[in-house]
Amino acid sequence: MNTRLLAILLAFAGAAATTRAQETIKIGEFASMTGEHAGFGQQSHKGTQLAIDEINAAGGVLGRKLELIMEDDQSQAGQATTVVQKLIAQNKVVALLGEVASSKSLEGAPIAQRNKIPMISPASTNAKVTETGDYIFRVCFIDPFQGTVMAKFALSKGWKKIALLTDVKQDYSVGLADSFVKYFTAHGGTIVRDQKYSSGDKEFRAQLTSIKGANPDAVFVPGYYGEVPLIGKQAKLLGLKVPMLGGDGWVDDSLLKVAGDALDGSFISAHFSMEDKNPVVQDFVRKFRARFQGDPNDMAALGYDSGLASLARAQSGRIAAAGSLFHQDLSAVLGQGWSTGGENVASREVEEVVHHHPGVLEVAVVGVPDPHWGEAVCAVVVP
C-alpha cells in the first residue's frame, strides 16, 4: 500500500481515537447527486461508499464503524455552503469529502477551514481550492498541471492555432483555459479565437461559426459533460471538422450517448483508465463492477481514493494519540508532492502514484471514443 495513503489512514484512526463517546466515526460527504452535474456526484459517491464499506467490513477503525453522511448539493450554486454547514454543525463530522466541481468546493472550503475540519476533494482541479487554507486537500491533479499537459499535447500534434470555448460560469473552466493558454502561447502557439458560453446553454452556433472562420487546428473546450456533446454536434453540423480538446470535466457515461460520433477524433486529459493493467487498478475495477453492475470512471476512482480505501489496515500501525494530529498528519502527507495549502502538484510524483492508485494524479490523454471512451490510452504526458 502506498505510504502516503497509509499515513492518511493513520490520521483518520487518530481522529477516531478521540471520539470514543460516539458509536460511529462520522465522515461527511457533499456531492451533486441530482441536477446538471449528477453524473459527477453519483460516480464519486459510489467510489467513496465502496471504500467505506470495505473499511467497515474489515472491522472499521479501532473496532468502530465509519458512518458516511451524504448531503446532496443538487448541483446548485450556494447549496454546498448550506450542506457543509449542516454536516459540521448538526452532524458533527470529523472530516469532509467533497466536492467534485471546483466551484462547489470553493463554497465549502472556507467553512471547513474556519471550523478546522479537514476537507479532501476527490476531483476539484482549480488551483484556488487548496489555497483556501491548510485544512483543505485534494487527491487529484490541478489545472495548471492539466492545462500544461493538454497544451503540450496539442503542440506535439503540430497544432499551433487553437480556438477556445470557455464556460465563464465555472471556475474549473476558466482556470483550465488560463493554464492552457499560458503554456501554449509561451511555446509558440497562437489563440486564434476566444469564445465564451455559460453552463446550461443549449445554443453554441454563433460561437462555433466565429471559431470556424478563424481556421484553427483544434478547439480547446474546458467544459463539463452537459454542454460538450451539444457543442460537438453543432460543430459537426456547421462543418467544423477539426479535433476538440478537453479536460476531465468531459468524463461522464452520458457524453458519448448524447454526442454520438460528433466527438470522434477528439482528446481529453483524465485521471484514470480502465485499460491500466496495474493489479491495483484492475482489482478496483473488478470490485466496482461486482458492487454496482457497471464500469467506474475517473470520478469513481477518485471517490474511492478520497474514501481511503484501505483504512482498516491502519489499525495495526502507528495510531495518532490526539484528534488534533489529524490535520497535522494530513498536511505532512498531502503536502509532499500533492496539492495542499496553495502548493502545486509535483509532476515528479505522477509515475510513482499512478502505479499505486486507481485514480490519483494520472494524466492520460485519451482519444474519443474508446472501450469505455473509445480507444485505449494513446498518450501519457508529464509536463
N, C-alpha and C positions, 0 to 999 in steps of 0.2 A: 504494500500500500504506500502511496506517495507520502513522504514525511510532512509535507505542508498540510495535506488533508488530515493526517493523524493529529497534528498539533491543534487544528481547529476542533477536531472531535474532542480532544482532551479539554479544550477550553469550555466546550459545552458541558462536559462532565463536571468541570469545576463549578460552573454556574449552578448545575443541578445540586451539588453538594450543599449549597447554601439555601436551598428552598425545600428542605425536607418536610416542612409543615404541609406542603401541597401534596396531593395524591398523585398528581402528574406534573411533568415539566412542560410548561406551556410555551409553545413556539407559534408566533403569529405569522400568517401569510396573507399578503394582499395582492390581488391579481384581477385582470379583466376577464371574468368568467362569462360575461354577457356583453352585448354591444359590438361595435365595429372591430375591436381588437380581441374578441373572444378566442380566436384561434391561438393567439399567444398565451393567454392565461390558462386555457384548458390544457394545452400540452405541457406547459411548465408545471402546472399543478399535478398532473399525472406523474411526472418525473419526481417531484418533491414527495408526493404521497407514497410512491414506490419506495423511496429511500427511508422514509419514516416508518413504514410498515416493516421493512427489513430490520431496522434497528429494534423495533418493539418485539418482533418475532424472535430475535436473538436475546431477549431478556431486558431490553431497554437500557437505561443508564443507572448504574448503582442500584439495580433491581427495580427501578421505577420506569413507567412508560412515558414516552413523549406524547404530548397531545398537540396536534396541529390544528390551529384555529384559523379557518379560512374566512376572509372577507372579500366580497366582490365589489370592485370599484366601478363596475358597469361601463368601463371604457369612457367615462365621463370626466371632463375637466373639473377639478375641485373635489371629486369624490374620494380620491386617495387620501386627501387631508382628513376627511371625516372618518374613514375606516381605520387609519393609522392611530388617530386619537383614541378611538374606541378600543382597539387592541391593547394599547398601552394603559389607558386609564381604567377601563372596565374589566378587561380580560387578564390584565397583569402579566403579559407575556414577558419572557426574559430575553427574547431576541425576535427579530423580524426578518422574513424572507420576502423579497419583492422589490420593485415591480419589474416586469419585462420592459415596458415602454419607458424611455428616459424621462419624458415629461411627467409621468406619474411618479417615478422615483424622486424627481426633483420636488414634487409636492410633499412626499412623505419624509424625505431625508431630514429636513430641518427639525421636524417634530421628534424624530428618533434621536437626533443629535442633542437637542435641548433636554430630552429626558434621559440621556445617556443609556439608550437601548441600542445595542449593536444591530445594524441592518445590513443584510447581504443581498444585493441584487443579483439575480441569475443572469440577466441579459441586457441591462441598461448600458449602452456603449458611449453615451455622451460623456465627455471628459468632466463636465461640471458636476456630475452626480457625486463623485467621491471628494470633490473639492468642498463640499458642504461641511465636512468636519471629520474628525478622527474616529468616529463611531460608524462611519459609512464605508461599506466594502462592496466588492463585486467579484464574480468568478469568471468573467468574460473579458475579451479584449475591448479596447476603446476605439473611438472613431478616428483619432489621429493615426492609430495603427492601421485600422481597416481602410481608411481613406488612402493612406500611403500605398497599401497593398494593391488596391484597385487602380490607382494612378500608375503604379509601376507595371501592373499587368497590361494596361492599355498601351503604355509606351512600348512594352515588349512586343506587342502585336503590330507596332508601326502606326498606331492611331494617334496622330499628332493634333487633330482637330476634334474637339469634343464639345457637344452641347449639353447644357444642364437643364434638368427639370426638377425643381426642388419644392417640397411641401413646406410652406412657410409657417404652418401651424404646429409643426413637430420639431422640438429641439433636436431630436435624433437626426432628422433630415437636414436641417440647417448646419449642424455641426459636422456631419459626414461630408456634405458638399464642400464646406470650407476646407476640411482636411485634404480632400481630393484635389481641389484647386491649388492649394498651397504647394503640394509636391509636384503636381502635373505641370504647372506653369514655371516652376523653378527648374525644371528639367527639359525645357524646350517645347512643351505643349502649349496649345492656344485654346481658350474657351471662345467658341465662335457664336454661341448664343447662351443666354442665361434667363430661362423662363421659370415662372412660379405657378403653383396651384395651392389649394387648401384641402386638407382632409375632408372627405365627404363629397368632393366634386365628382361629377359624372361626365362632364364635357371637357375635353382637352384639345379639340381640333384646332383652335386658334393658336395655342402654344406650339403644337406639333407642326402646323403649317409654317410658322415662323422658323422653327428649327430646320425643317426640310429645306427652306430657302437658303440656309447658311451652309448647306452641303457638308455636314460633319462626317467624320469617320465612324463615330459611335455617339450614343446618347447616354449620359450618366443620370440615372433616376434613383436617388437615395430615398425611396419612399417605402410605404407599407403595402402589404399584400392586398389590401382592399381596393386601392386605386391602380396599382401597377398593371393588372390584367386588362383593365379598360384602356389604359394608356397604350399598351401593346396592340390591342385590337384596333384602336382608332388610328395608330401609326400605320398599321398594315393597310387599312382602308385608304389612307392618304398616299400610299406608295412610298412611305419612308422605310427603306429596306436595310438600313444599317443596324449593327448589333446594339442592343441595350445592355447597360451595365448597372448592377445594383448591389445592395448590401444585404445584411442578414434580415432586414425588415421585409424582404420578399418571402421569407420562409413561412409557408403555411400550405396545408394539403389542398386548399381551395384555389391556389394560384393557377395551376395548370388546368384545373377543371373549368375555370372561367375563361382563361386565356386561349385554350385550345392550342393551336400551333403558332399563335401570334408572337410568342416569345422564343421560338426556335432560333438558335444561334446567339442567344444572349448569355450573359455570365453574371454570377453573383459571388460574393465572399460569404463564407459560412463558418460556423464554429465546429461542425460535426458532419461526418459522413458515415452512413451505414456500411459503406464499402471498405472502411478501415478494417484490416484483418487482425488488428491487435486483439488478443483474447479478452481484455477488459471491456473493449467496445462491444465485441460480439456477445459477451455474457450479458451486458446491459440490454442489448437488442433482444436477446432471447427472453430475458425476464420481462421486459416491457411487453413484448408480443403475447406472452403467456397470460399476463395480467389484464391487458386492455384489448386484446384481439385486433391489434393494429400496429403500424410502424411508428417508432419515435422519430421526431425531427429535432432540430437544434434546440428548440425551447424545452423539449422534454429532457434532453441530455443535460442542459444547463440547470434545469429544475432539479434533476437528480443530484447533480454536483452540489448545488446550493443546499439541498436537503441533507448533505453529509452522510453519504450512503453507508459507510462502514463504521458508524459511530459506536456500535456495540463492541467493536474490537478494542476500543479505548479503555474499557473497564479494567483491563489487566495492566494498563500502562500508568504513567505518572498522572495523578489527579490533582488539579489545581485546588488549593486549600480555601480560596475565598472567591465569591462571585465577582469581586472587583477585578480579579485576574482575567476574567473572560475577555474584556476589552483589550487588556494588555497582550494576551496570547494571540488574539485575532490580529492585532496590529503587528506583532512580531512575525506572524505567518504571512498575512496578505500584503504586508509592506515590503516584502522581498521578492521583487520580480512580478508583483501583481499590482493592480491599480487601487490605491487607497490614499486617502488624505491628500489628494492632488497629485500623487506621483503617477507617472505614466507606466504602462506595461513595458517590461523589458523584453525586447524581441528575442534576446538570447534564451529566454525561458521556453520559447514556443516548442521546439523539438522535444525538449525534455518532458514538458507537461502533456503534450498531445499523446505521447506514448503511454501515459498512465491514466488518463481520464477520458471518458467518452465525450465530454463537452468543453473542457477548459482550453481556451486560447488557440485552438486550431484555426488556421486561415486556409480554407480550401476554396480555390476558385473553380466553380463547377459550371459546366455548360448546361443549358436548359433545352430540352428535357433530358432526364436520366432515369435509372431504375426507380428511384424514389423521385429524383429530379430529372433524369433523362439519360445521362451517361455518367460513367464513373468519374472520380476526381481527375481533372485534366491538368491541374497545376496546384502546387502548394508553394506560396510565395512568402518569403520572410523579408521585411524591409531591411 
